[in-house]
Amino acid sequence: MAKSYWLINLKRSEVKRFMKNEKSIDGVFEYMFIDTGKIAGGLANKPPLMTNSVCVEIDLAREIYERLLSQGWEKTEEVWA
């Protein structure tokens, strides 16, 4: 499985997973999945409920990731297996 990068919002109510599409062709067609999940009852109780998944070009995914960090989102550990 491709390496994933995780962000959590300041309210700890939502997470995002950024993961490279394994079917991407390096240097030609590179895409990343951005999955969004809602946290109910805290991460220790159960994994987030996935609410959205999109596939975007890798440069746009990097831009979104950086923008979220600048808005206060924080890096976190994997929360979906």
MOPAC internal coordinates of N, CA, C and O (Angstrom, degrees):
PM7 1SCF
backbone

  N    0.0000 0     0.00 0     0.00 0    0    0    0
  C    1.4441 1     0.00 0     0.00 0    1    0    0
  C    1.5295 1   109.06 1     0.00 0    2    1    0
  O    1.2310 1   121.00 1   -35.26 1    3    2    1
  N    1.3158 1   115.70 1   144.74 1    3    2    1
  C    1.4623 1   121.35 1  -179.54 1    5    3    2
  C    1.5266 1   110.31 1   -67.05 1    6    5    3
  O    1.2310 1   121.36 1   -28.16 1    7    6    5
  N    1.3240 1   115.01 1   151.84 1    7    6    5
  C    1.4650 1   120.42 1   176.51 1    9    7    6
  C    1.5164 1   108.95 1   -65.26 1   10    9    7
  O    1.2310 1   120.69 1   -36.40 1   11   10    9
  N    1.3315 1   116.28 1   143.60 1   11   10    9
  C    1.4587 1   120.10 1   179.78 1   13   11   10
  C    1.5274 1   110.12 1  -122.54 1   14   13   11
  O    1.2310 1   121.54 1   -24.82 1   15   14   13
  N    1.3152 1   114.66 1   155.18 1   15   14   13
  C    1.4558 1   123.00 1  -179.66 1   17   15   14
  C    1.5211 1   107.26 1  -124.75 1   18   17   15
  O    1.2310 1   120.56 1   -46.60 1   19   18   17
  N    1.3303 1   116.53 1   133.40 1   19   18   17
  C    1.4564 1   122.19 1  -171.04 1   21   19   18
  C    1.5117 1   112.22 1  -119.70 1   22   21   19
  O    1.2310 1   121.38 1   -39.08 1   23   22   21
  N    1.3318 1   114.96 1   140.92 1   23   22   21
  C    1.4602 1   121.57 1   173.78 1   25   23   22
  C    1.5295 1   108.87 1  -129.90 1   26   25   23
  O    1.2310 1   120.90 1   -30.94 1   27   26   25
  N    1.3350 1   115.88 1   149.06 1   27   26   25
  C    1.4620 1   122.15 1   175.90 1   29   27   26
  C    1.5248 1   108.13 1  -130.11 1   30   29   27
  O    1.2310 1   120.49 1   -37.81 1   31   30   29
  N    1.3392 1   116.68 1   142.19 1   31   30   29
  C    1.4676 1   118.76 1  -178.68 1   33   31   30
  C    1.5239 1   110.85 1   -78.85 1   34   33   31
  O    1.2310 1   120.72 1   -12.26 1   35   34   33
  N    1.3286 1   116.23 1   167.74 1   35   34   33
  C    1.4661 1   121.24 1  -176.50 1   37   35   34
  C    1.5262 1   113.14 1   -62.50 1   38   37   35
  O    1.2310 1   120.20 1   147.42 1   39   38   37
  N    1.3244 1   117.21 1   -32.58 1   39   38   37
  C    1.4673 1   120.73 1   179.83 1   41   39   38
  C    1.5271 1   112.30 1   -77.11 1   42   41   39
  O    1.2310 1   120.95 1   171.82 1   43   42   41
  N    1.3484 1   115.80 1    -8.18 1   43   42   41
  C    1.4635 1   122.73 1  -177.83 1   45   43   42
  C    1.5278 1   110.68 1    58.40 1   46   45   43
  O    1.2310 1   121.40 1  -141.48 1   47   46   45
  N    1.3386 1   114.93 1    38.52 1   47   46   45
  C    1.4547 1   120.76 1  -179.23 1   49   47   46
  C    1.5252 1   112.36 1  -114.28 1   50   49   47
  O    1.2310 1   120.52 1   172.46 1   51   50   49
  N    1.3356 1   116.61 1    -7.54 1   51   50   49
  C    1.4601 1   120.22 1  -176.08 1   53   51   50
  C    1.5246 1   109.81 1  -149.64 1   54   53   51
  O    1.2310 1   121.18 1   -37.25 1   55   54   53
  N    1.3309 1   115.34 1   142.75 1   55   54   53
  C    1.4621 1   121.22 1   175.14 1   57   55   54
  C    1.5126 1   109.39 1  -125.86 1   58   57   55
  O    1.2310 1   121.34 1   -23.11 1   59   58   57
  N    1.3351 1   115.04 1   156.89 1   59   58   57
  C    1.4589 1   121.68 1   173.66 1   61   59   58
  C    1.5207 1   108.42 1  -132.03 1   62   61   59
  O    1.2310 1   121.47 1   -42.30 1   63   62   61
  N    1.3269 1   114.79 1   137.70 1   63   62   61
  C    1.4671 1   121.50 1   176.30 1   65   63   62
  C    1.5217 1   107.88 1  -115.16 1   66   65   63
  O    1.2310 1   120.98 1   -51.25 1   67   66   65
  N    1.3176 1   115.73 1   128.75 1   67   66   65
  C    1.4545 1   122.77 1   175.88 1   69   67   66
  C    1.5226 1   106.97 1  -109.32 1   70   69   67
  O    1.2310 1   120.36 1   -58.40 1   71   70   69
  N    1.3430 1   116.91 1   121.60 1   71   70   69
  C    1.4544 1   120.43 1  -176.03 1   73   71   70
  C    1.5248 1   109.01 1  -142.76 1   74   73   71
  O    1.2310 1   120.81 1   -49.59 1   75   74   73
  N    1.3300 1   116.06 1   130.41 1   75   74   73
  C    1.4626 1   120.69 1  -179.45 1   77   75   74
  C    1.5222 1   110.30 1   -65.30 1   78   77   75
  O    1.2310 1   121.20 1   -43.54 1   79   78   77
  N    1.3132 1   115.32 1   136.46 1   79   78   77
  C    1.4548 1   121.76 1   175.05 1   81   79   78
  C    1.5212 1   107.42 1   -68.31 1   82   81   79
  O    1.2310 1   119.94 1   -62.76 1   83   82   81
  N    1.3217 1   117.71 1   117.24 1   83   82   81
  C    1.4643 1   121.75 1  -176.18 1   85   83   82
  C    1.5157 1   112.45 1   -65.14 1   86   85   83
  O    1.2310 1   120.10 1   163.23 1   87   86   85
  N    1.3281 1   117.41 1   -16.77 1   87   86   85
  C    1.4615 1   120.68 1   179.36 1   89   87   86
  C    1.5261 1   111.87 1   -89.97 1   90   89   87
  O    1.2310 1   120.50 1  -177.34 1   91   90   89
  N    1.3359 1   116.65 1     2.66 1   91   90   89
  C    1.4672 1   120.87 1   176.76 1   93   91   90
  C    1.5202 1   109.61 1   -65.99 1   94   93   91
  O    1.2310 1   120.79 1   -31.61 1   95   94   93
  N    1.3160 1   116.09 1   148.39 1   95   94   93
  C    1.4610 1   121.31 1   175.26 1   97   95   94
  C    1.5196 1   106.70 1  -102.10 1   98   97   95
  O    1.2310 1   120.57 1   -68.09 1   99   98   97
  N    1.3340 1   116.52 1   111.91 1   99   98   97
  C    1.4662 1   121.65 1  -176.10 1  101   99   98
  C    1.5159 1   111.50 1   -50.62 1  102  101   99
  O    1.2310 1   121.18 1   -50.24 1  103  102  101
  N    1.3202 1   115.34 1   129.76 1  103  102  101
  C    1.4413 1   121.65 1   176.83 1  105  103  102
  C    1.5181 1   114.75 1    80.93 1  106  105  103
  O    1.2310 1   119.93 1   170.17 1  107  106  105
  N    1.3334 1   117.75 1    -9.83 1  107  106  105
  C    1.4574 1   120.38 1  -178.70 1  109  107  106
  C    1.5251 1   109.97 1  -116.89 1  110  109  107
  O    1.2310 1   120.95 1   109.26 1  111  110  109
  N    1.3139 1   115.78 1   -70.74 1  111  110  109
  C    1.4567 1   121.81 1   179.03 1  113  111  110
  C    1.5137 1   107.93 1  -120.02 1  114  113  111
  O    1.2310 1   120.54 1   -83.74 1  115  114  113
  N    1.3244 1   116.58 1    96.26 1  115  114  113
  C    1.4551 1   120.03 1  -179.76 1  117  115  114
  C    1.5231 1   109.05 1  -112.55 1  118  117  115
  O    1.2310 1   121.18 1   -57.94 1  119  118  117
  N    1.3287 1   115.35 1   122.06 1  119  118  117
  C    1.4521 1   121.93 1  -178.21 1  121  119  118
  C    1.5129 1   110.46 1  -129.14 1  122  121  119
  O    1.2310 1   121.06 1   -24.93 1  123  122  121
  N    1.3221 1   115.58 1   155.07 1  123  122  121
  C    1.4583 1   121.48 1   175.48 1  125  123  122
  C    1.5190 1   108.93 1  -127.64 1  126  125  123
  O    1.2310 1   121.32 1   -35.83 1  127  126  125
  N    1.3232 1   115.08 1   144.17 1  127  126  125
  C    1.4529 1   121.01 1   170.73 1  129  127  126
  C    1.5193 1   107.56 1   -87.43 1  130  129  127
  O    1.2310 1   120.59 1   -42.03 1  131  130  129
  N    1.3216 1   116.47 1   137.97 1  131  130  129
  C    1.4552 1   121.84 1   171.61 1  133  131  130
  C    1.5250 1   105.71 1  -119.77 1  134  133  131
  O    1.2310 1   121.07 1   -70.63 1  135  134  133
  N    1.3281 1   115.56 1   109.37 1  135  134  133
  C    1.4603 1   122.11 1   179.87 1  137  135  134
  C    1.5211 1   108.84 1  -101.93 1  138  137  135
  O    1.2310 1   120.55 1   -40.94 1  139  138  137
  N    1.3202 1   116.56 1   139.06 1  139  138  137
  C    1.4562 1   122.30 1   179.65 1  141  139  138
  C    1.5112 1   108.77 1  -118.68 1  142  141  139
  O    1.2310 1   120.91 1   -41.15 1  143  142  141
  N    1.3418 1   115.86 1   138.85 1  143  142  141
  C    1.4578 1   120.39 1   178.48 1  145  143  142
  C    1.5151 1   111.49 1  -137.58 1  146  145  143
  O    1.2310 1   121.12 1   -34.53 1  147  146  145
  N    1.3226 1   115.47 1   145.47 1  147  146  145
  C    1.4677 1   122.46 1   176.44 1  149  147  146
  C    1.5260 1   108.90 1   -95.46 1  150  149  147
  O    1.2310 1   121.09 1   -43.27 1  151  150  149
  N    1.3256 1   115.53 1   136.73 1  151  150  149
  C    1.4564 1   121.51 1   179.56 1  153  151  150
  C    1.5234 1   108.38 1   -98.73 1  154  153  151
  O    1.2310 1   120.83 1   -52.86 1  155  154  153
  N    1.3172 1   116.02 1   127.14 1  155  154  153
  C    1.4718 1   121.01 1   177.61 1  157  155  154
  C    1.5190 1   108.08 1  -125.63 1  158  157  155
  O    1.2310 1   120.10 1   -61.47 1  159  158  157
  N    1.3149 1   117.41 1   118.53 1  159  158  157
  C    1.4605 1   120.73 1   176.77 1  161  159  158
  C    1.5143 1   114.89 1    83.78 1  162  161  159
  O    1.2310 1   119.49 1  -169.45 1  163  162  161
  N    1.3110 1   118.59 1    10.55 1  163  162  161
  C    1.4656 1   120.92 1   178.85 1  165  163  162
  C    1.5132 1   112.11 1    90.06 1  166  165  163
  O    1.2310 1   120.76 1   -31.44 1  167  166  165
  N    1.3257 1   116.16 1   148.56 1  167  166  165
  C    1.4640 1   121.50 1  -177.20 1  169  167  166
  C    1.5173 1   113.05 1   -65.88 1  170  169  167
  O    1.2310 1   119.90 1   153.68 1  171  170  169
  N    1.3300 1   117.80 1   -26.32 1  171  170  169
  C    1.4595 1   120.39 1  -177.40 1  173  171  170
  C    1.5299 1   111.16 1   -69.74 1  174  173  171
  O    1.2310 1   120.10 1   152.14 1  175  174  173
  N    1.3251 1   117.41 1   -27.86 1  175  174  173
  C    1.4619 1   120.83 1  -176.23 1  177  175  174
  C    1.5210 1   113.47 1   -77.31 1  178  177  175
  O    1.2310 1   120.17 1   130.80 1  179  178  177
  N    1.3116 1   117.29 1   -49.20 1  179  178  177
  C    1.4663 1   121.33 1   179.37 1  181  179  178
  C    1.5157 1   109.12 1  -161.55 1  182  181  179
  O    1.2310 1   120.22 1   -21.57 1  183  182  181
  N    1.3359 1   117.19 1   158.43 1  183  182  181
  C    1.4628 1   119.96 1  -179.09 1  185  183  182
  C    1.5300 1   110.83 1   -66.39 1  186  185  183
  O    1.2310 1   120.47 1   -22.17 1  187  186  185
  N    1.3385 1   116.71 1   157.83 1  187  186  185
  C    1.4598 1   120.67 1   178.81 1  189  187  186
  C    1.5324 1   111.83 1   -63.31 1  190  189  187
  O    1.2310 1   120.98 1   -24.14 1  191  190  189
  N    1.2997 1   115.72 1   155.86 1  191  190  189
  C    1.4549 1   122.40 1   175.19 1  193  191  190
  C    1.5187 1   108.09 1   -88.40 1  194  193  191
  O    1.2310 1   120.22 1   -60.71 1  195  194  193
  N    1.3346 1   117.18 1   119.29 1  195  194  193
  C    1.4520 1   120.47 1  -179.38 1  197  195  194
  C    1.5219 1   108.78 1   -68.20 1  198  197  195
  O    1.2310 1   120.95 1   -52.08 1  199  198  197
  N    1.3357 1   115.78 1   127.92 1  199  198  197
  C    1.4609 1   120.60 1  -177.69 1  201  199  198
  C    1.5182 1   113.04 1  -113.18 1  202  201  199
  O    1.2310 1   120.17 1   160.73 1  203  202  201
  N    1.3376 1   117.28 1   -19.27 1  203  202  201
  C    1.4585 1   119.46 1  -175.04 1  205  203  202
  C    1.5209 1   109.72 1  -160.67 1  206  205  203
  O    1.2310 1   121.01 1   -33.52 1  207  206  205
  N    1.3213 1   115.67 1   146.48 1  207  206  205
  C    1.4591 1   121.19 1   174.54 1  209  207  206
  C    1.5213 1   107.70 1  -144.90 1  210  209  207
  O    1.2310 1   120.94 1   -50.42 1  211  210  209
  N    1.3367 1   115.80 1   129.58 1  211  210  209
  C    1.4613 1   120.44 1   177.44 1  213  211  210
  C    1.5232 1   108.62 1  -131.49 1  214  213  211
  O    1.2310 1   120.83 1   -23.12 1  215  214  213
  N    1.3106 1   116.02 1   156.88 1  215  214  213
  C    1.4618 1   121.89 1   176.53 1  217  215  214
  C    1.5274 1   106.61 1  -119.83 1  218  217  215
  O    1.2310 1   120.92 1   -57.91 1  219  218  217
  N    1.3380 1   115.84 1   122.09 1  219  218  217
  C    1.4700 1   121.01 1  -177.47 1  221  219  218
  C    1.5180 1   109.52 1  -130.86 1  222  221  219
  O    1.2310 1   121.12 1   -17.70 1  223  222  221
  N    1.3317 1   115.46 1   162.30 1  223  222  221
  C    1.4615 1   119.76 1   176.12 1  225  223  222
  C    1.5173 1   109.20 1   -61.02 1  226  225  223
  O    1.2310 1   120.83 1   -32.21 1  227  226  225
  N    1.3068 1   116.02 1   147.79 1  227  226  225
  C    1.4624 1   121.77 1  -172.52 1  229  227  226
  C    1.5349 1   112.30 1   -59.81 1  230  229  227
  O    1.2310 1   119.78 1   144.35 1  231  230  229
  N    1.3175 1   118.02 1   -35.65 1  231  230  229
  C    1.4706 1   119.97 1   179.04 1  233  231  230
  C    1.5234 1   111.30 1   -66.14 1  234  233  231
  O    1.2310 1   120.21 1   140.26 1  235  234  233
  N    1.3291 1   117.21 1   -39.74 1  235  234  233
  C    1.4590 1   120.52 1   177.36 1  237  235  234
  C    1.5281 1   110.27 1   -67.19 1  238  237  235
  O    1.2310 1   119.93 1   141.27 1  239  238  237
  N    1.3273 1   117.73 1   -38.73 1  239  238  237
  C    1.4651 1   121.24 1   177.96 1  241  239  238
  C    1.5253 1   110.34 1   -61.18 1  242  241  239
  O    1.2310 1   119.96 1   137.72 1  243  242  241
  N    1.3130 1   117.68 1   -42.28 1  243  242  241
  C    1.4693 1   121.34 1   177.89 1  245  243  242
  C    1.5245 1   110.63 1   -62.67 1  246  245  243
  O    1.2310 1   120.74 1   138.88 1  247  246  245
  N    1.3321 1   116.19 1   -41.12 1  247  246  245
  C    1.4597 1   120.85 1   179.23 1  249  247  246
  C    1.5344 1   110.68 1   -63.47 1  250  249  247
  O    1.2310 1   120.38 1   135.82 1  251  250  249
  N    1.3197 1   116.88 1   -44.18 1  251  250  249
  C    1.4658 1   121.46 1   178.53 1  253  251  250
  C    1.5267 1   110.29 1   -62.79 1  254  253  251
  O    1.2310 1   120.40 1   135.38 1  255  254  253
  N    1.3293 1   116.84 1   -44.62 1  255  254  253
  C    1.4652 1   122.20 1   179.71 1  257  255  254
  C    1.5329 1   110.47 1   -57.86 1  258  257  255
  O    1.2310 1   120.57 1   130.97 1  259  258  257
  N    1.3224 1   116.52 1   -49.03 1  259  258  257
  C    1.4670 1   121.36 1  -179.67 1  261  259  258
  C    1.5291 1   111.39 1   -64.70 1  262  261  259
  O    1.2310 1   120.38 1   140.92 1  263  262  261
  N    1.3271 1   116.87 1   -39.08 1  263  262  261
  C    1.4642 1   120.62 1   179.13 1  265  263  262
  C    1.5233 1   110.66 1   -64.02 1  266  265  263
  O    1.2310 1   120.37 1   137.57 1  267  266  265
  N    1.3227 1   116.89 1   -42.43 1  267  266  265
  C    1.4655 1   120.20 1   178.58 1  269  267  266
  C    1.5303 1   110.87 1   -63.43 1  270  269  267
  O    1.2310 1   120.10 1   138.29 1  271  270  269
  N    1.3249 1   117.42 1   -41.71 1  271  270  269
  C    1.4660 1   120.52 1   176.78 1  273  271  270
  C    1.5266 1   110.71 1   -59.77 1  274  273  271
  O    1.2310 1   120.33 1   138.74 1  275  274  273
  N    1.3239 1   116.97 1   -41.26 1  275  274  273
  C    1.4630 1   120.35 1  -179.36 1  277  275  274
  C    1.5345 1   111.84 1   -69.38 1  278  277  275
  O    1.2310 1   120.25 1   159.79 1  279  278  277
  N    1.3408 1   117.13 1   -20.21 1  279  278  277
  C    1.4608 1   121.92 1   178.69 1  281  279  278
  C    1.5319 1   112.20 1   -91.37 1  282  281  279
  O    1.2310 1   120.57 1  -175.76 1  283  282  281
  N    1.3293 1   116.52 1     4.24 1  283  282  281
  C    1.4513 1   119.72 1   175.85 1  285  283  282
  C    1.5146 1   116.09 1   105.79 1  286  285  283
  O    1.2310 1   119.64 1   175.74 1  287  286  285
  N    1.3206 1   118.29 1    -4.26 1  287  286  285
  C    1.4565 1   119.71 1   175.29 1  289  287  286
  C    1.5312 1   107.94 1   -63.78 1  290  289  287
  O    1.2310 1   120.29 1   -27.89 1  291  290  289
  N    1.3338 1   117.04 1   152.11 1  291  290  289
  C    1.4579 1   121.60 1  -178.18 1  293  291  290
  C    1.5200 1   110.51 1  -124.42 1  294  293  291
  O    1.2310 1   121.33 1   -28.13 1  295  294  293
  N    1.3308 1   115.05 1   151.87 1  295  294  293
  C    1.4627 1   120.28 1   174.57 1  297  295  294
  C    1.5201 1   108.34 1   -68.43 1  298  297  295
  O    1.2310 1   120.68 1   -35.09 1  299  298  297
  N    1.3354 1   116.31 1   144.91 1  299  298  297
  C    1.4534 1   121.39 1   179.20 1  301  299  298
  C    1.5220 1   109.58 1  -144.89 1  302  301  299
  O    1.2310 1   121.04 1    -8.20 1  303  302  301
  N    1.3072 1   115.61 1   171.80 1  303  302  301
  C    1.4642 1   122.08 1   178.64 1  305  303  302
  C    1.5289 1   110.53 1   -77.42 1  306  305  303
  O    1.2310 1   121.06 1   -14.73 1  307  306  305
  N    1.3215 1   115.58 1   165.27 1  307  306  305
  C    1.4636 1   121.93 1   177.29 1  309  307  306
  C    1.5228 1   110.39 1   -58.67 1  310  309  307
  O    1.2310 1   120.55 1   -45.26 1  311  310  309
  N    1.3333 1   116.54 1   134.74 1  311  310  309
  C    1.4591 1   120.02 1   179.56 1  313  311  310
  C    1.5212 1   113.08 1  -120.82 1  314  313  311
  O    1.2310 1   119.33 1   168.46 1  315  314  313
  N    1.3405 1   118.89 1   -11.54 1  315  314  313
  C    1.4575 1   123.28 1   170.21 1  317  315  314
  C    1.5132 1   106.81 1  -113.96 1  318  317  315
  O    1.2310 1   120.41 1   -40.34 1  319  318  317
  N    1.3046 1   116.83 1   139.66 1  319  318  317
  C    1.4675 1   119.74 1   177.53 1  321  319  318
  C    1.5152 1   109.31 1   -81.87 1  322  321  319
  O    1.2310 1   120.10 1   180.00 1  323  322  321

